[in-house]
């Protein structure tokens, strides 16, 4: 079965090494954790795409913590659609019967 | 994982006892972002499916006292401990390559004091650069340090890596703005440097920690000089005959006693690209952005004198538009889709030297890289953007669009290019780096750069960090064994 995040590979690759939207990310501002940002989500999903990671409980938690406010996309010069990546991850979780 | 069995659980228990369970991260997902900072090699390694080098624990202390206790724990268990601010460094300086503990200081993010009489402020080392600036701006103040990393870097990181921003020609680098720091030493003592940076009371303890990239301790708080936001900040662009003339114009402006906040000179290759994209015109020569700020009267006067120097050199006045555009979009190139990312191979091999050496250095490095790596279609561009009374920094960048597919071959090519660039800088009066730091990337060249002075650096490290737990293997200092 094809992973839904395959359709968000452009977002994953745009965000996995970028933290420029950090001042706009509510999730990050709440916890100050590196993982709680589009970069953290993208890195986790990138490992899954590479076949080197899985949808663990931690990844499910991470995807659930993003409230899809889209402030990151507003802040980003390239207006990268982070929500599309998060929703794709959640779709994969749902398909596995592990949706939160 | 460097800790086996119940020893992992013992250290975890002790860390939790210090900072609380929610501030000790051990899950793979939480640790993964620490597998790469902004270092090309670490990013490429992850992008191509390599196993990241991760810390065993990420610890986020909320107070300086907690930092000290974690450092003491690291000594007791002899675990490497790596300070982490924003993780925006490009040299691999914050990577936990030997496992152990990453000490993420981002919870130390309080604006502690704003002294509007002295124009200084103090804040926790983990405060985000942009969020700090917004708090100061709300009071009509500014820390005039605007690096490209401002959105993700921290105050402590600015100092740990001797960072620089785009207005450094007038306001200096982070190291020039710092007044005092609080730090935790590698053995866990909390110290404060003297309350002022200028004194005659012995060698500078402050400058020992600034630039130490976490190898000599953890900066936990910093007091910095600030300014009132200037009434006027204006830019003007010029087209000069070539880089040679541009370097002379910049030097004359600096030696005229003027205080431009920006002198940004692009070499011919960068000019062709920049002017076309910004102004939509074809241009041959060297593009120059000049900026002045302050009160209107002073800016008028300084502009008149600087513009006269430009005109005497035969420069063509391109007006303010290009400079204003650059200022408004100065960070755009670090956002997707503009920022360079693997699979491209790239690096900023910048350095600084005296005026008498700069042109020979620039031309030698350009020739060395373009010739040696012609088969790889290496593109070399440069601009000169941090000017001192005695010399100038060349911000030169190499890019290869299609490096080897094999990641170890790519690393080999990367390292060869960096070695050639660095040794060319050293041979022409330059240094390994001006404002990005040394980290893992350039550490191996530090003994070569320092020569007979290097053992002194090693002895300082040994004296302060006898168990070699504090960010080992960085700055060319010994690996963790």
Boltz contact constraints between the chains, C-beta under 6 A:
constraints:
  - contact:
      token1: [A, 14]
      token2: [B, 336]
      max_distance: 6.0
  - contact:
      token1: [A, 17]
      token2: [B, 43]
      max_distance: 6.0
  - contact:
      token1: [A, 17]
      token2: [B, 341]
      max_distance: 6.0
  - contact:
      token1: [A, 18]
      token2: [B, 336]
      max_distance: 6.0
  - contact:
      token1: [A, 19]
      token2: [B, 152]
      max_distance: 6.0
  - contact:
      token1: [A, 20]
      token2: [B, 151]
      max_distance: 6.0
  - contact:
      token1: [A, 20]
      token2: [B, 335]
      max_distance: 6.0
  - contact:
      token1: [A, 22]
      token2: [B, 151]
      max_distance: 6.0
  - contact:
      token1: [A, 22]
      token2: [B, 152]
      max_distance: 6.0
  - contact:
      token1: [A, 23]
      token2: [B, 130]
      max_distance: 6.0
  - contact:
      token1: [A, 23]
      token2: [B, 131]
      max_distance: 6.0
  - contact:
      token1: [A, 23]
      token2: [B, 151]
      max_distance: 6.0
  - contact:
      token1: [A, 32]
      token2: [B, 106]
      max_distance: 6.0
  - contact:
      token1: [A, 32]
      token2: [B, 107]
      max_distance: 6.0
  - contact:
      token1: [A, 34]
      token2: [B, 33]
      max_distance: 6.0
  - contact:
      token1: [A, 35]
      token2: [B, 29]
      max_distance: 6.0
  - contact:
      token1: [A, 35]
      token2: [B, 30]
      max_distance: 6.0
  - contact:
      token1: [A, 35]
      token2: [B, 33]
      max_distance: 6.0
  - contact:
      token1: [A, 40]
      token2: [B, 33]
      max_distance: 6.0
  - contact:
      token1: [A, 43]
      token2: [B, 32]
      max_distance: 6.0
  - contact:
      token1: [A, 43]
      token2: [B, 33]
      max_distance: 6.0
  - contact:
      token1: [A, 44]
      token2: [B, 29]
      max_distance: 6.0
  - contact:
      token1: [A, 50]
      token2: [B, 49]
      max_distance: 6.0
  - contact:
      token1: [A, 58]
      token2: [B, 27]
      max_distance: 6.0
  - contact:
      token1: [A, 58]
      token2: [B, 29]
      max_distance: 6.0
  - contact:
      token1: [A, 59]
      token2: [B, 29]
      max_distance: 6.0
  - contact:
      token1: [A, 62]
      token2: [B, 29]
      max_distance: 6.0
  - contact:
      token1: [A, 76]
      token2: [B, 335]
      max_distance: 6.0
  - contact:
      token1: [A, 77]
      token2: [B, 332]
      max_distance: 6.0
  - contact:
      token1: [A, 77]
      token2: [B, 335]
      max_distance: 6.0
  - contact:
      token1: [A, 78]
      token2: [B, 335]
      max_distance: 6.0
  - contact:
      token1: [A, 78]
      token2: [B, 336]
      max_distance: 6.0
  - contact:
      token1: [A, 78]
      token2: [B, 337]
      max_distance: 6.0
  - contact:
      token1: [A, 80]
      token2: [B, 336]
      max_distance: 6.0
